[in-house]
Amino acid sequence: MITKNKTKVIQHSHSLLLALAVLALLFIPGRIFTADTVSDLSYTPSLSDRDDAEARFDIEFPELAPIRLPEVTEYKLKNGISFLLSENHDFPTISLAVLVKGGSYFEEPDQIGKVEILSDLLRTGGTANYSSDELNRLLDDMAISMTASGRIHSIRINMSFLAEDIDTALSILNDVLRNPTFNEESLQRAKMSMNTQIARRNDDISSITGREFMKLLFGEDNPYARTYKYETIANIDQADLITYHETFFRPQNISISIVGDFKVKEMQKKLNNTLGNWKKESFTFPEPEIFQVNHQSSVNLIQREDAQQSWIAIGHLTEMTQRHPDYVPMLVLNSVLGGGFSGRIYQRIRNQLGLAYAPQAYYSVYYDFPGVFYLMSQTVADRTIAAIEALIDEITILQEEYITEDELRLAKESFLNSFVFNYDSPEAIVNRQLNYKFWDYPIDFLEQVRDKVNQVTVADIHRLSNDYLYPEHFVVLAVGNDKEFEKPLSELNLGEVNIIDISIPRPQQDITKPSPQRVQLGEALFDEYLKKMGDVSDISNIKLSGVSTEYREEGSSTVETTAYIAYPDKITQMIKTPRGPLTMTYNQGATKLVFPGGEMALPPELADELRNHINSNPVNLAKNYREMFDVYFVEEKRLADKDFYILSFNDEYNQFLLFLDKETMLPYQTVQETIRPDKGLMTIYRIYEEYETVDGIIYPVKIVTKDETGIILSEDVFNEVKFNIELPEEIFTISKE
C-alpha cells in the first residue's frame, strides 16, 4: 500500500564521488608517444564482447526482444492545448510534463536570465489563489512533486502525484500556468541565487571549458551560448516577468503529456473542466532569427595556474538539424570515433598513446537548429599539445582511410545497445514523444533512427567524414596552466593564440535596481532597529562561546565553539570535535584552516561562509552597514502570525534579506544563498529565537538555521557574549608562505 509521504528527506548527491572514481579508474599509465608518431600507428578494432563470448563459450545469444511502446492517445482542447495521454496501471501514480513554447531564446539581451528566474518563481513565487508558503505546504501535505525549468525554446513543468490526487494536482497546475504572481520576496531570493551562481561560475574547470567553447563556436551573444551577468539579473523586475508570462503563456503554446493510473475518457473530461475555459487569444509567435553557420578556425587559451590538468575542446558548428537525411549516419560516425571504450579516439589516444584521460567525440544537434561536433578530453599539462595534435590527426586519418566492416558493425552495436536506456519507463517514452510533437517531428522519430542505423555503410562513413568534418577549421580551446605545457600553443601552427579573459566583473550598478523611495524607507526602518539595539559605536570586537548542533540524516552532533570577530573584516572560529580541534580564520580575504595534522587554505565555500558570518553579525551590521551595504525596503509580509518588514542588503559579493518584526523592530530571520560543501548551492534561513541584553546591547543568543524546505540544519546557542575583550592580534595571523 502506498501512503502519502509527509516528511521531506534531504538526499545527498554522490555525483562528485562517482566522477572522481571514474577518473581514478581511467588514469592508468599507458604508452607514451609523441604526436609525430600518431599517424604511423595502425588501428585494429577489437571484437565486441558478444562475439568474443559466442566464440569462446560456443553459445549464441538470441535477438533482443522487440520494444513495446505504450499506447498513446492524442487529445486537443478547443483553446489549443494539446495532450499525449497514456494509461499505465502498474502503480497508483501519475506523471505529468508541460512544455510552454517560448524559452530563453526570446529574452532581451539586457535581461538574460529572465526565463530561469520566471521558471523558478512558477514553483516558488505564489499564485492568485496560493501564497508561496501556502503552495509549499499544500504540495508537501499532498506529497506532490513539482519542478519548473527554463530551456532555450521552452519552459518545462514536471509533476508527479498519487492518482487519487489528480483533481488537486490539475487545479494547482491550472493556477500555476495561468495566475502566477511572482512575489517580490521570491524574486529577490531567485536573484540572490543567480548572483551566487555568477560568482561561482569559474570554480569548476570542466564547466568553464564547456561554457567558453560554446561561446567561441556560436558567439557570446548568441542565445545558444550567452550567459547571464550581474547587470542582466539586476534589470529584471516583477513587471518584466508578468509581461513575459502574458506574452508566451497562451493555450496554443502549451503541450502536455500525462502518464499513469487513469482512464483516458475520464482524464479528458477533467482536462476540459480544468483548462478548457482558458480563453484562446490571437497571437503570432515571433520567428527566431536565422543564424548562419560559419566555419572559422581559432586557437584559444584560458590560463588557470591552479589547474592540476588541462581540459581540451576541439570542434566546429554542424550544418544539419535532426531532420537532415545524414543525421543518422553522422550518429554512427560519432560512435566510430567516440563510442565509449570502443571508440577510435579512446582506443588510440587513451590506450595506445597514453596522452589523455577519457577522450570522447560528441555530435550534438538540435531539433530546429544546427549544433556542434567536438572532441573533448583531459590530460596532464605537459602532454597538452600532443593530445591536441593527436585528436586533430584522428579526424584526418578517418577522412583518408576507410573504416573496416568489423569496425562499422561494432559502432552500430555500441549505438544500438545504448537504446535500451531510451525505454526505461513509460514516462520517459511519452515525454520524448512530447518533445517530438512539440517540434513537429514524427512521434516515432527515435524508432525511425534505430531502423536507419543498420542501413549505414562504410562508404557512408567515408563520405560523411569528408563532407561534414573540417579539421582545418577547428576551433581549439585549452584550459589549464600553460606554463606547464610541453611547448607553446602557438607551435600548433593553427593561427594566433587568443587569451580568453573569464574574470567576473563586479556589477556596475546596484544589483537590485531599487527606487530611491525604497532605499530611503529601508534605511529608515533599519535605523529604527539600531535605536532598539543600543549604541555599538565603541565596540571593536566580540567573543561568542557556546555549543553548535548540526543535524544530518544519520543523526545530530553537538560541538563546543568559540568565535572571535574583530570588526569589520576578521574572524577566527575554534571548534572542538571528537577528532580534535579545528580552527578557521578569515582575515581581509586571506584564509586558513588548521586541523589535527595539518594546515591549508579554506575551501571557497567555507571562506564565503565565514565572510557572511562577519557581514551578517548584528554588531557589524549596526556599525558598518552604510559603508558595506546598499540597503532598501522590499515589502511587508505576514509570516507565522506576525508582520514583518523585509529589507535587502547588497554588497559586491552577494545579497541577503532581513526580516524585521514590526512589533519589536528586532530581526526575526535572514535569508541568504550560500554554498555548503555537502549540499551545494542552497537557500539558508537564519532564525533568531532568543535575545538578551549584554552591556546595554540587545543581542541574539540562539540562532536556528533551516533550509528552504523548513528542515533544521543547525542550532547555535551562545552561553557567553563579550564585547571589547583583550584580543591578541596573532589570533588572526595567516602565514604568507
N, C-alpha and C positions, 0 to 999 in steps of 0.2 A: 504493500500500500504506500502510495506517495503522499506525503503531507507537505504543507507549505512551510518552507524554511524561513523563520522569522529572525534568524541570527546571521549577521554578516561575518564572514571569516576572511581574514587577510591571507592571501596566497602569495608566497614568496616566489619570485621568478628565478629559475635556475638557468636562464639563457646564457648568462655570462660564464657560469661554471662549465656549461656544455661547450661553449665556444672555446674556452681555454683547453678543455680536454681534447677537443678535435685538433686544435693547433699543436698540442703536445704530441698527439699521435702522428700528425703529419710531419713534424720537424724531426725527421730521421736523416742522418747524414747520407748523402748519395754521392755518386761520382761527380767530380768537378771537371768541367770542360770550359774552354774559352769560347767566346761567341764565334770565333773563326772556324771552329770545328763543327758547328751545328749542322750545316748543310751536307757534311760528309757522312753523317750517320744515316743509316737506312732505318726505316720504321717497319716493324713487324707486329701487326695486331695479334693479341692473344686470343685463344679460343674463349668463347663465352663459358660461364660456369655450367650452363645447361648442357652444352656439347661435351664439355670435359666430364661431367658426371655420367652422361649417357655412354661415353666411350669407356670410362674406367669401370663402371659397375654393370654394364650391359643391361641398362634399363631404358625405357622410353617414356618420356613424360607425355601425358595427354595434353591436348589443346586446352587452352583456358576456356572456361565456361563463358558463354555469351553474357554480356552485361545487360541486366534488365533495368530499363528506365522506368521511373514512376509515372503513373498516368497523370496527365496534367490537363486541367480544364481552363481554357482562356475565357475571361469574362470582362466586360467593359460596362461601366456606368454611363448613363446618358451625358453626364458632365465631362466625360473624357478619361476618368481614372481607369486604368487597365489593370487586370489581375491575372496571375497564374495561381490556380488553386489545385492542391494535390492532397488527397486523403492519405493518411498513414496512421493506422490504429495500433501500432506496436506499443506506444506509450501514451498516457493521457496528457500529452503536452502539445503545444502549438508554437511554431516558429514563424516569425513574420519579418519580411525585409521590405523597405521602402526606398525607391530611388526617385529623387526630385531633380529634374533637369535644370542645370544651372552651373554651380561649381565655381572654383577659384579662377577659371579662365576669364570670367566676366567681372572680376574685381578691377576697380580703378587702380592705376599704377601707384597712386599715393595712399592706397588703403589695402595693400597686400596683407593678408591675414584675416580679412573680414569674414570669409566663409568659415574658417576654422573657429573663430570666436562665435559666429552665429550657430554653428553646429553644436558647440559646447553648450550654449545657452538654450538651445531647443530642449536639452535634457535638464539643465540646472537653473534656467532663468525664469521659471514660472510661466503660468498661462492666465488667461482671463478667469478661469474657474479654480485654479490652484496656485497658491504661492509656492515658491521654491521649496520651502520646508514642508508644506503640505504634500506636495508631489513626492518628495523623497520618502516621507512617512508612508504614503499610500503604496508606493512601489515596494517598499520594504515589507510592509504588512502583508501584501498580496504575493510576495516572492516573485514579482515581475521584473525581469531584466530588461533594461532599455539603454541603448547607447546610440550616439549620433556622431557622424564623422563627415568632414568635408573632403571632396575629391576635386580633380581638375575640371570635370564636366558634370558633376552631380553632387548631391548631398544624400548620404545614406543613413537610414534609421533601422536599427535591428531591435526586435523584441522577442522574448520567449516567456511563456507562462503556462500555467495549468489550463487545460481545456475548459474547465468549469468557470474560469475567469474571463472568458472571451468577451463578454459584454463590457466588463470594466476596462479591459485592455483596449478594445476598439474605441471606447469613449475617451480614454486618455490619449490615444493616437490621434483621434479627431481634433482634440483640443490642442495638442502639441503642433499639429500641422497647420491649423487654421488660426489659433489665437495665442501665439507666444507673446510674452510681454518684454522679454529681455531686460529684467530688472537691473537697476544700476549697481547694486551690490555684487551680483553675479558677474556683471560686465567688468567691474574693477578687478574681481578675483581672476577672471579669464585673462585680463590684460597683464596682471602680475605673473601669471603662469607663462604667457607668451614672452614677456620680457626676461624671465628667468631662463627660458629656453634659448633666447638670443645670447644671453651672457654665457651660456654653457655650450654653444654650438661648436666650439673648437676643442672640446675636451677629448673627443674620440677621433682618432686619425682615420679610421675607415669611413666614418660619416663625412669627414672633410673631403676625402677623396671622391666619394660618390657625388656629393653636392657640387663641388667645384668642377668636376668633369662634365656634368650636365650643363653647367653654365658655359663652359668652353665650347661645347657642341651646339647648343641652341642659342646662346647669347643670354647674358644675365638678366635681360628684361623680358625674355620670352616666358609666357605663362607656364611652360613645361619645365622651367629651370629656376625661375625667380624665387627669392626668399623674402620673408617679411623682415622689417627692420624696426628699431625703436620708433622712428618717426612715423612709419606707416601704421603701427599699432596705435600711436597717440592720436592719429587722425580719425579713428573710428569711434563714433558715439552711438547712443541708443537710437537716434533718428536714422542713422545710416543702416542699422540692422533692420529696422522696421521697413524702410524703403526697399531694401533688397528682398525682404520676405514678401512684401506686396507685389514685387515685380515677378518673381520666379515661382512662388508657391501658388500655383494655379492647378486646377484639376487635370487639365490636358497635359501638364508637365509631370505627372506622377504615375509611377508604375509600382505595383506591389505584388510580392509573392507570399503565399500563406501555405504552410505545410504542417500537417498534424492530424490530431484526433477530432475530426468534424465531418459533417455531411455537406457536400458541395451545395446542394439546393438550400439548405438552412444557412450556410455561410453567405450565399449570395443575397438572401433576404436581410441578414444582419448588416452587410456592407451597404446595401441600398438605404436602409433605415438610418445608418450612422453617417455615411459620407455622401449619400446620394443627393442631399439637399444643398450641397456646396455648389453655388451658382457658377456656371462657366461664363467667363468674360472673354471678349475678343482680345487676342494677343498675338503679336508677331514676334517669334523668338529671334533674338539677334543672331546674325550669321557670324560664326567665328572667322577671324581674319585668316586668309590663306598664307601659309608660311612656306617660303621657298627653301628647298633643301640644297645647301651649298656644301661642297667638299673643299676645305682649305686646311692644309696641314699646319701644325704648330707644335713646338716643344715647350713644355711649361713645368715650372718647379715651384713647389711650396716648401719653404725651408722650415724644418722642425728639428732643432738641435736636441730636443728631448726625446726624439723618436728612437726606439730600440731597433726598428726595422723600417724598411722602405715599403711604401704602397705604390703600385703601378696601375695605371689605367690607360689603355690604348684603343682607339677605335674611331668611328665616324657615324654620322647620321645614315639611316637607311632611306630607301626610295619607295617603300611599299607599306601599305597597311595590311591588316589580316585578310582583306578582301582580295589581295593580289593573287593571281594564279601560281606564282612562285613562292608563296608564303610557306606552304607545307614542305616543299623541297629544301627551303632555307632552314627549316627546323631540323631536318635530317642532317644537313651540312653542319649545323651548330653542334649536333650530337657527335658527329665525327670529330670535330675539333675539341669540344669541351664537355663531352658526355660523362661527367664524373670521373671515376678512376680509370675508365677505359678510353677516355678521350685522348686525342693526339697530344695536345699540349701538356696534359698531366703526365702521360707516359714518357714523353721525350724530355720535357723541360724540368719536370719534377724528379722522375725516376732515373732517366738516363744521364741528364746533365747536372742534376742536383742544384739547379740555380734558384729555384723559387719554391715557396710553400703554396700548395693548393691552387695552382693556376687554373683559371676557368675561362670559357668563352660564353658570351651571353648575346642572344639575338632577341631583342625585346622591342616589339612594335605594338602600336595601339589599334583599337577598333577603327578609329577615324583619322589617324594621323601617323605619318612615318615616325619610326622610333630610332633605336640605336643598336649598332653592332659594336661590341667591345670585348677586349680581353682584360682581365684583372688578376693581379697576383700580389703576394707579399714576398719579400726576400731580405736577406741580410744586406746591410748598407753597402758593403764592399763588393757586392755582386749585382748592384742595381743596373748598371749599363749593360752588362752581359745578359741579364734577364730581359731587358727591353729589346735588345737585338735579337735574342732567341725567339721571343714572341712574334716579332715582325717577320722574322725569317720563316716561321712556321706557316704563315699565310702565303708567302712566296712559294714555298715547297708545294702547298696544296694546289696552287694555280698552275704549277709547271708539271706536276705528276698526277696521273690518275690514281685514285684510291683502288684498293682491291675489292673483289666481291665479298670476301670474308669481312673486311672492314666495314663495308656498307651494311651487311647483314647484322653485324654486332651493333652498329649505331642505331639501326632500326629497332632491334630488340631492346636496347637500352632505353630508347624513347618510349616504345610501346609498353614495356614493363612498368614504367612510371605512371601509366594511365590509370592504374587501379586507384591511385590517390585522388583522382577526379570524381570517384564514385563511392566515397566512403560513407556518405549519408544521403538520404533523400533531400535534406535541406540544402546540402552543397550542390546537388544536381540542379534543383529547381532555381536556386539563387543564380547559378551560372546561366541558366536559361533566361532568367530575368534580365541579366546583362545583355544577352544576345538580342532579346526582344527590344530592350532599351535602345540598342544601336541598329536595329533593323537588320539583324543577321538571321539566318535560318535557326530555328530553335534547336536543331540537331547539329549545329555547326561543329561541335567538338567531335561528334561521331563521324562527320564528313572528313575532318582532319585525320582521324585514326585510319579511315579506309584509304585515304590518299597516300599515306606513308609508304605502304607496300608498293606503290607504283613508281617510286623514285628510283632512278638508275644511276650507275656510276657516271655515265655521260652527263646526267643532270648535275651532279655534284661538281664536275669539272667546269661545265658551262656557268653555273651559278657563282663559283669562286672567282671566275674571271669577269662576270657581268656585274657583280654586286659588291665585291670586296676591293678596296682601294688602298693597299699598304702605302703607296706613295702619297696618299692624302690623309694618313692617320694623324689624329690629334694625340699627342703623348703627354701624360701627366705623371710626374714623380713627386711623391710626398715623403720627405724624410730629411735626414741630416746629410746634406750634400758634401760636407767636409769629410765624410767617411766614404763617399763614393770612390770606386777604384780609378775613375777618371771623370773629367767634367762632362756634363750632359751635352755640351757643345760639340763633343767629339762624335756624337751620333751623326753629324753632318746632315741633319734634317731641318736646319734653319736656326735662327737666333733663339736663344733661350729666354722665355718670358718669366720673370719672377712675379708670382701672384701674391698679393697682399691680402691676407684673410683676417687682419686685425679688425676688431669690432669697435667702430667709432661710438663714442658716448653720445647719447641723444643731444641734438642741437636745440631742443626745446623741451619744455615741461612735458614729460611722457604721458600726462593725463589730460592736458588741454582744458584746465578748469577756467571758469569765468572769474573775473575779478570779484564778483559778489560772493562766489563760493570760497575763494581764498580768504576774503575778509571775514566771513562767517566762521570758517574753520579755525582761523587764528583766535578769534574772539572766544569761541567755545573752549578751545584748549587753554586759553588764559584763565578761564573760569576754573578749570581743573587745577591749574597751578596755584591759584589762590587757596583752594581747598587743601592741596597737598602740603603747603608750607614752604618756607624760604630755603632754597637749596643752593643759593648763590655761593656760599662759602664751602660747600662740600667738594673735596678734591678726590676722594676715593671711598670705596665701600668694601667691607668684608661680609660675605654671606656664607654661613655654615649651616649644614643641615643634612637631610637624607633625600636621596632621589630613588624613586622606584620606577623601573621600566617594565612594561607589560608586553609579553610576546605570546605567540601561540603555545609554546611549550611551557609557559609559566611566567611568573614575575621574579624580579631580582631587585634587591634594595642595597644601595651602597651609600657610604658617607662621602659628602662632597664639601669642598671649600673653594670659594671663588673670590679672587681679588680683582677689582676693577679700578683702574686709575683713569679718570675722565680726561680726554674724550675717546682715547683710542688704544688702551692697553687692557689686557685681561689675562690672568692665569687661573686655570681651573685644575684643582687637585682632586683625584678620585681614588678611593680605597677599594680595590677589587679583590676577590678571592685569590687572584693570581699575582697580586702585587699592585703597588701604586702606579697610577697614570697621571701625568701632568701635561696639560695642553696650554700653550701660550700663543697669544696673538699680540703683536707689538707693531703698530703702524704699518700693517700689511705683511710683515715678516712673521713666520710661524715656526712652532717647534712642538714635537710630541716626544715625551720621554716615557719609556716603558721599561719593564724589567728586562735588562739585557741589551738595550739599545736606545737610539735616538734618531729621529728623522723629521723632515718637514711634514706638516699636517696635510692630509689629502684635501683637495679644493673644497669638497662639500663640508668637511669639518671646519675648515678655515672660515667659510661663509657662515656657518652656524655660530661660531664664536663672535664674528663681527656683528651678526644680527643680535646676539645676546647683548653686546655693548650698546648697539644703537637703540634697541627697544627697552633697555633698562629705564625704569621710571625717572630716576635722578638724572640720567644722561639726557633723556628727552626734555626734562624740565630745564636743564642748564643750557642745552646747545641746540634745541630744535630749530631755532630760526637760522642758525648757521649751517646745520646739517641737512635740513629737510625743507621741501616745499609742502605746505600743508593746505588742504582745502576740505570743505564740507561736501559729503557725498549725498546723504539722505537721512531721514528719520526712519526708524524701524522698530516694530514691536516684536519682542522675542522673549520667550519664557515668561509671559505675562508682565513684562517690563518694557518701558520705552527707552530707546537709545538714540543718541546722535552718532552717526558714523563719519569718522574723519579719515582722510587718506594722507599718508606720509610717504614722500618720494625722495630718494637720494639718487646718486649717479649709478647705483648698482641695481636697486630693486624698489619695491613698494610694499607697505603693509597698511592694513586698515585697523583703526582703533575704535572700539565701541565704548562710548561714554554713557553711563547710567544717567538719565535725565534727572532722577530724583536726588542722587548723591553727588553727581558730577565726578565720580571715580571711574577708572577704567574697568570694564567688565571683561573684555577679551580683546586680543589682537588676532588678525588673520593674515597669514603670510605664506607665499610659496617658498619652498625650500627643497633641497636635495639631500636625502638621507642615504648613507651607504647601503643599507639593507633594503630600502624600499624605493629608491629613485626619487623622481620629482613628485611632490605631494603638497597639498594644502594643509597647513598646520594652524590649529586654533589653540591659543594660549589663554586659559580662563583663570581670572584672578578671583579666588573664592574667599580669602580672608585678608583683612587689613589690620595692622596695628600701628600705634603711634610710637616712633622711636626718635628721641631727641627733637620732638616737635614736628617730625616729618611723618606723614601717613604713608606706610609702605606695605605692599602685598607680601605676606609671608607664606602663602600657599598658592601654587600655580599648577593647574592641571592641563596637560597637553593632549589634544584629541586630533584625529584625522577628519577628513571631510564627511565620513560616514557616521561620526559620533563615537568611534571606538577610542578608548583611552590608551594613549601611547606611553605616557609617563606622568609622574606626580612628584613635585618638588615641595618640600616643607622646610622652611628655614627656622631653626631654633636660635640663631644668633644673627643679628644685623647690627653692624657697627660702622660709623662714619668717621672719616679723618683719622685713621689709625696710623701709627708709625709703620711706614711701608718701605722696606729696603728696595732700592732701585733694581738690584740684581735679580729680584724675583721675576722681572720681565726680560732679563737678558737673553738674547739669542745670538749664538755664535755666527760670525760672518764667513766661517770656513765652509 
